[in-house]
Amino acid sequence: MPQLLARIGRFSARHRLVVVAIWLAVFAGLTVVVASAGSSSSTSSASIPSTQASKALAIVQQKFPGTSSDTKTLTLVLETHRAKVTDAPVKAEITRILAHAATLPNVSTVSNPFDPQKPAVSTDATTVMSTLSFHGVTEANQKQVYADVLDLAANARTDFTAEVGGQLYADDTPAFGAGEILGVAVAFLVLLLTFGSLAAAGANMLVAFAGVGVGTLGVLAYGTINPLQDTTLTLATMLGLAVGIDYSLFILTRFRTELREGRDVEDAVARAVGTAGTAVVFAGLTVIIALAGLSVVGISVLRDMGLAGAFGVLIAVLMALTLLPVLLRTLGRRALPRRERSGTAPDGHRVSVLHRWAAFVVRRPVWSFLGAIVVVGIVAVPMLDMKTASNIPGGNDPVSTQRHAYNLVVEKFGGVQSPLVVLVQGNDVSGELPIVENRLRALEGVQTVVTSAVTPQSDAALVTVVPRGGPIDDATKELVTTIRDLGNIGGVSLAVTGETAIGIDSNALLHKALIEYVVLIVGMSLVLLVLMFRSLLIPLAATLGYLLSVGASFGASVAVFQWGWFDSIIPAPQGDPMLSTLPIILVGVLFGLAMDYQVFLVSRIQEMHSRGASPKEAVIAGFSKSAPVLVAAAAIMAFVFAGFASSTMAVAASIALGLVVGVLVDAVLVRMIIMPAVLSLLGPAAWWLPTWLDRLLPHLDTEGHTLKPTSSPAPQLVGL
């Protein structure tokens, strides 16, 4: 591979116009595809995995066609501040408010909460709810229609607690805001400080932005045939930008090293792409495999997010291998700081801070190891309280009128907004329904039981069970399990479905999928690292370190988004359970990034050890050469992700924050403290591999050693 990549780098440097023309053609082609599809407001909906609830739902749709409705509705909830809603003056005021609601534009019907046939008055007579149905709601007028209802509720708050439940339209996707721009600006500053050259920093950032542009258009083009959720594009953009900057950083750094060793520009480009580019390909493929592996979960949202993120990373790798050499050939020695362009070598005898860092860890490995473990453990502790849900009832914002309305209805009316649908099947359903209803009413946590439909053949019926709690309450989950445990009653069978049951089943399925995915990732990590480092103990330590990073990422996400810490800093809504998809996404993305850092750090230590250095000397020498790039790469990723953590979109912000903490913990605590300490403690045993396994394993060359003649100087990643 190093020879192939070196040839690609040399070709790109020699045929700059051809390479640029190819990428421009790709960009133009994707632009045409996206533009020809036109704007569309459609978004994807998560495919329902195969669960008990989804199977029952399929039967319901077959037996009772037309039970769903596309009518847009909102719920107006009024709680009195005085007396009871049934008192004549209060009832008259409520009737007046609802009559006014009926006159609002696009309102077709307003339900009467005092209707004896369908009453909607709470048992304590303090609250009523009315359903407002709409017609003619379009994308052009939906915001105004919703605003009119909000104004109605605001005017009613002089005498009532008035809240509006439901949504007429999906929340707008936040634009690329100030936080994201600031994160990118700080990342550019890190590049400038790292390189000491505005031209080099600009080239690095230009390649990353070009990759994001092509990657985003590719995802949007795919979205024209398969509608995507908003967070899918956000994840692809966030990952593409972060790894695009980092991968170009690794190759550009190696290019500068080759120039300092006296090679001409074209040879330096080829050798940089052949050496650092090989590691970039390995690291990129690791991230791509981890993200594409999200498809095994069987949920369309995760599949789309994983594939979109993998595509963004793929484009970043290709850009670093082809477009970056074009810019490097154009820059030449201007990629170096001004004082070095004349050929003057930097002072190589100065002892850096990171050299002292490595020496300290090697001298005190036990204390360094224990100290890092304690810090990671403290950050990870909140993970023990992590709660997840497949969706958040009442909207994503805990302080919105939609959530207040939802909570008020749950408090006063129980789970009427999220009932359980019990499918009853048998030969004579009608005759068994009274027995079924009585058994269901007797269960703990049940508020009401009503039969809503029976087939003409009397072979199936739908029984609506309203729980006392909300859809994500533990009591509701237990109620679903209890109903399923009833099995057959008389000659009929029971199955539970509906939105609430599907959400509960999906959450349980994702919990199981998370465990399986972690096992897959851990196994993949061990195999890849054994192949790379030809060692058993180093891969084991590296994989355990990755799990520590994941735990810290989970802990920080729980503390901020579930417990509400740093509410004044994080603008996204807080106080809800974590979305069930979040842990799986973090596991996949952090695996790829952790492998990046492991490869770029330990491969240098391995190289020093293979050249005869003692274990501790190899740690110090290899660490000193690779750590500067690792620090810069981690800082860039952290700043980019931190910019996205400032998003008002809860899903995007929670993913970004988890990645910020995961990257910093993995780079600083795991790779720069725990790994050097472990290598120092293990000594020569760190590189032990059974003879029979050594013969079986192929020899990988992720650092491009085959490109180096034996007389060449030792490779360097330092000297930035």
Beta strands, then each sheet from edge to edge (+ up, - down):
strand 1: 72-80
strand 2: 107-110
strand 3: 127-134
strand 4: 160-165
strand 5: 388-389
strand 6: 420-426
strand 7: 446-454
strand 8: 460-467
strand 9: 488-489
strand 10: 492-497
strand 11: 578-579
sheet 1: 2+ 3- 1+ 4-
sheet 2: 5+ 11+
sheet 3: 7+ 8- 6+ 10- 9+
end
